[in-house]
């Protein structure tokens, strides 16, 4: 019997990891990120789940902070949002 070849496990390069963080920070879902990189959501979650969650939280914090600062300055659109 022939041995089955094991598929090489995906591990992001430092450059890919920075790109993945930027995607998450901008609000791109893990499903969309995984599809764009040709990997499963499970693989992405296993390898980078915590990092992507932290990046997404950082993006939300930045946007929230910017909205708050603009609302305080009197920006009505920011106050409504």
QUITA-V407651 format. One record per run of one state. SS is the DSSP state (hx for helix, st for strand, lp for the rest). FROM is the first residue (numbers start at 1). LEN is the number of residues. If there is no record, write none. Layout:
# QUITA-V407651
SS,FROM,LEN ; SS,FROM,LEN
This chain:
# QUITA-V407651
lp,1,13 ; hx,14,12 ; lp,26,4 ; hx,30,8 ; lp,38,3 ; hx,41,32 ; lp,73,3 ; hx,76,5 ; lp,81,1
